[in-house]
Amino acid sequence: MGLPNVLSRSRYTEDNLEQAVKQGVGQYVILGAGMDTFAFRRPDLLSQVQVFEVDHPATQAFKLNRLAELEWEIPSNLHFVPVDFTKESLADALKGTPYDLQTKSFFSWLGVTMYLTRNEVFATLRSIADIAPVGSAVIFDYLIPEEATPHVKKIQENLRKIGEPIKTTFHPSTLAFELESLGLRLHENLSPSDIQERYFQSRTDGYYASKHVCFAWAIVE
């Protein structure tokens, strides 16, 4: 999806997390964390929350090995939670960890939904609504349907070749209704033009928002 999308979705998430912490959020759960470095970049926020990195066991093992090689000290309030979203529920994965069912939480799920089936996406969002107290939040990015131009087809083919085919898109106009059935209220839904205006409008380095990615911010009801 490109570096500009990675940068803007992280900025959007962490700006909103910062406000959420001021309002009482005590846990930050990063789904599909990958090589995320939040716990090492943001000591200001880390000191105020318990952080849970949830990811595929193989990816997480690679990261832990790399952190050991770099001799980076792992903070005491950073917790690693291995899970395969296609086989396990988020709720089950968090059992046995310090995750507190009574503490208001903030979830981020970036760069993942498009590679899962619709049922897998809904199952994870439903798990969030089930295990997080009312007022907790989740931010995720998603793809909107796009015309199958030769350029788009080439991108999709390249993703298939590396084992990450696009499986799911969402229509912005129906997302609120779909989330409502899961126990979530759509609080904000940034379109590609919204993202462009907020993060790239005055840039001179050639970066611009993806035309096919939206950011959704939902609240547990």
C-alpha positions as CSV (number, residue, x, y, z in Angstrom):
1,M,0.0,0.0,0.0
2,G,3.1,2.2,0.1
3,L,5.1,4.2,2.6
4,P,2.8,7.2,2.7
5,N,-0.1,5.0,3.8
6,V,2.0,3.4,6.5
7,L,3.0,6.8,7.8
8,S,-0.4,8.4,7.7
9,R,-2.2,5.5,9.3
10,S,0.3,5.3,12.2
11,R,0.1,9.1,12.7
12,Y,-3.7,8.9,12.7
13,T,-3.7,6.1,15.2
14,E,-1.2,7.5,17.6
15,D,-2.7,11.0,17.6
16,N,-6.0,9.5,18.6
17,L,-4.4,7.1,21.1
18,E,-2.7,10.1,22.8
19,Q,-6.1,11.7,23.3
20,A,-7.7,8.4,24.4
21,V,-5.0,8.0,27.1
22,K,-5.9,11.4,28.5
23,Q,-9.5,10.2,28.7
24,G,-8.7,7.1,30.7
25,V,-7.5,4.4,28.3
26,G,-5.1,2.1,30.0
27,Q,-4.3,-0.6,27.5
28,Y,-3.1,-0.4,23.9
29,V,-3.5,-3.6,21.8
30,I,-1.7,-3.7,18.4
31,L,-3.2,-6.3,16.2
32,G,-0.9,-7.6,13.4
33,A,1.9,-5.7,15.0
34,G,4.7,-6.8,12.7
35,M,7.8,-4.7,13.1
36,D,5.9,-1.9,14.9
37,T,8.2,0.1,17.2
38,F,5.6,2.1,19.2
39,A,6.9,0.8,22.5
40,F,10.4,2.0,21.7
41,R,9.5,5.3,20.0
42,R,6.9,6.7,22.4
43,P,8.1,6.4,26.0
44,D,5.8,9.3,26.8
45,L,2.7,7.1,26.1
46,L,4.3,3.8,27.0
47,S,4.6,4.9,30.6
48,Q,0.8,5.3,30.8
49,V,-0.5,2.1,29.2
50,Q,0.0,-1.6,29.1
51,V,0.9,-2.5,25.5
52,F,0.0,-5.8,23.8
53,E,1.6,-6.8,20.5
54,V,-0.6,-9.4,18.9
55,D,0.7,-11.2,15.8
56,H,1.3,-14.4,13.9
57,P,3.7,-16.7,15.9
58,A,6.3,-16.9,13.1
59,T,6.4,-13.1,12.6
60,Q,6.6,-12.5,16.3
61,A,9.4,-15.0,16.8
62,F,11.4,-13.2,14.0
63,K,10.8,-9.9,15.7
64,L,11.9,-11.2,19.2
65,N,15.0,-12.6,17.7
66,R,15.8,-9.4,16.0
67,L,15.3,-7.4,19.2
68,A,17.6,-9.8,21.0
69,E,20.3,-9.3,18.3
70,L,20.0,-5.5,18.6
71,E,20.1,-5.9,22.4
72,W,17.1,-3.7,22.8
73,E,15.6,-3.8,26.3
74,I,12.0,-4.9,26.3
75,P,9.9,-2.7,28.6
76,S,8.1,-4.4,31.4
77,N,4.7,-3.2,30.2
78,L,5.1,-4.6,26.7
79,H,3.5,-8.0,26.2
80,F,3.9,-10.2,23.1
81,V,0.8,-12.3,22.3
82,P,1.2,-14.9,19.4
83,V,-2.0,-15.6,17.5
84,D,-3.1,-16.8,14.0
85,F,-6.2,-14.8,13.2
86,T,-7.3,-17.4,10.7
87,K,-7.5,-20.1,13.4
88,E,-7.7,-18.5,16.9
89,S,-9.9,-15.8,18.4
90,L,-8.5,-12.6,19.9
91,A,-10.3,-13.3,23.2
92,D,-8.7,-16.7,23.6
93,A,-5.2,-15.3,22.7
94,L,-5.4,-12.6,25.4
95,K,-6.4,-15.1,28.1
96,G,-3.5,-15.8,30.4
97,T,-1.9,-12.4,29.6
98,P,-2.1,-9.3,31.8
99,Y,-4.9,-7.9,29.6
100,D,-7.6,-6.6,31.9
101,L,-11.2,-7.0,30.8
102,Q,-12.3,-4.1,33.0
103,T,-9.8,-1.5,31.7
104,K,-10.8,0.7,28.8
105,S,-8.6,-0.2,25.8
106,F,-7.5,1.1,22.4
107,F,-6.9,-1.3,19.5
108,S,-5.1,-0.7,16.3
109,W,-5.4,-3.0,13.3
110,L,-3.4,-1.6,10.5
111,G,-2.5,-3.2,7.1
112,V,-4.4,-6.4,7.8
113,T,-8.1,-6.5,7.0
114,M,-7.6,-6.6,3.3
115,Y,-5.7,-9.9,3.5
116,L,-8.3,-11.7,5.6
117,T,-11.7,-12.9,4.6
118,R,-14.8,-10.8,5.5
119,N,-15.8,-13.5,8.1
120,E,-12.3,-13.4,9.7
121,V,-12.4,-9.5,9.9
122,F,-15.9,-9.5,11.5
123,A,-14.9,-12.3,14.0
124,T,-11.9,-10.2,15.2
125,L,-14.0,-7.0,15.4
126,R,-16.7,-8.9,17.3
127,S,-14.0,-10.2,19.7
128,I,-12.9,-6.6,20.4
129,A,-16.5,-5.6,21.2
130,D,-16.8,-8.7,23.5
131,I,-13.6,-8.3,25.5
132,A,-13.3,-4.5,25.7
133,P,-15.3,-2.2,28.0
134,V,-17.8,0.3,26.6
135,G,-16.0,3.3,25.3
136,S,-13.0,1.4,24.1
137,A,-11.9,2.0,20.6
138,V,-10.5,0.3,17.5
139,I,-8.8,2.0,14.5
140,F,-8.3,0.0,11.3
141,D,-7.6,0.7,7.7
142,Y,-9.5,-1.0,4.8
143,L,-9.6,-1.1,1.1
144,I,-12.5,0.2,-1.0
145,P,-13.5,-1.6,-4.2
146,E,-11.6,-0.4,-7.1
147,E,-11.9,-0.6,-10.9
148,A,-9.9,-3.6,-12.3
149,T,-7.6,-1.5,-14.4
150,P,-4.4,-3.1,-15.8
151,H,-2.4,-1.3,-13.1
152,V,-4.7,-2.6,-10.3
153,K,-4.6,-6.1,-11.8
154,K,-0.8,-6.1,-11.8
155,I,-0.7,-5.1,-8.2
156,Q,-3.1,-7.8,-7.2
157,E,-1.1,-10.4,-9.1
158,N,2.1,-9.3,-7.4
159,L,0.4,-9.7,-4.0
160,R,-0.9,-13.1,-4.9
161,K,2.7,-14.2,-5.9
162,I,4.0,-13.3,-2.5
163,G,1.2,-15.1,-0.8
164,E,-0.9,-12.1,0.3
165,P,-3.8,-11.8,-2.1
166,I,-6.4,-9.1,-1.5
167,K,-9.5,-10.9,0.0
168,T,-11.7,-8.2,1.4
169,T,-12.9,-4.7,0.6
170,F,-15.6,-2.6,2.3
171,H,-18.0,0.1,1.0
172,P,-17.7,3.2,3.2
173,S,-21.4,3.8,2.8
174,T,-22.3,0.5,4.5
175,L,-19.5,0.2,7.0
176,A,-21.4,1.9,9.9
177,F,-24.3,-0.6,9.5
178,E,-22.0,-3.6,9.4
179,L,-20.1,-2.4,12.5
180,E,-23.3,-1.8,14.4
181,S,-24.2,-5.5,14.1
182,L,-20.9,-6.3,15.8
183,G,-21.5,-4.0,18.8
184,L,-19.4,-1.1,17.4
185,R,-20.3,2.5,16.5
186,L,-18.4,4.1,13.7
187,H,-17.0,7.3,15.1
188,E,-15.0,8.5,12.2
189,N,-14.4,7.2,8.6
190,L,-11.7,9.0,6.7
191,S,-11.9,8.8,2.9
192,P,-8.8,9.0,0.7
193,S,-9.5,12.7,0.1
194,D,-9.8,13.3,3.9
195,I,-6.5,11.6,4.4
196,Q,-4.9,13.6,1.6
197,E,-6.2,16.9,3.1
198,R,-5.1,16.1,6.6
199,Y,-1.6,14.6,6.1
200,F,-0.4,15.4,2.6
201,Q,-1.9,18.6,1.3
202,S,1.1,20.8,1.8
203,R,3.9,18.3,1.3
204,T,6.5,18.9,-1.4
205,D,8.2,15.5,-1.4
206,G,5.7,13.8,-3.7
207,Y,4.0,11.8,-1.0
208,Y,0.2,11.5,-1.4
209,A,-2.6,9.4,0.1
210,S,-3.6,6.1,-1.5
211,K,-6.8,6.5,-3.6
212,H,-8.1,3.2,-2.3
213,V,-7.5,3.1,1.5
214,C,-9.8,4.5,4.2
215,F,-9.3,4.8,8.0
216,A,-12.1,3.8,10.3
217,W,-12.4,4.6,14.0
218,A,-15.0,2.7,15.9
219,I,-16.2,2.7,19.5
220,V,-17.4,-0.2,21.6
221,E,-21.0,0.3,22.5
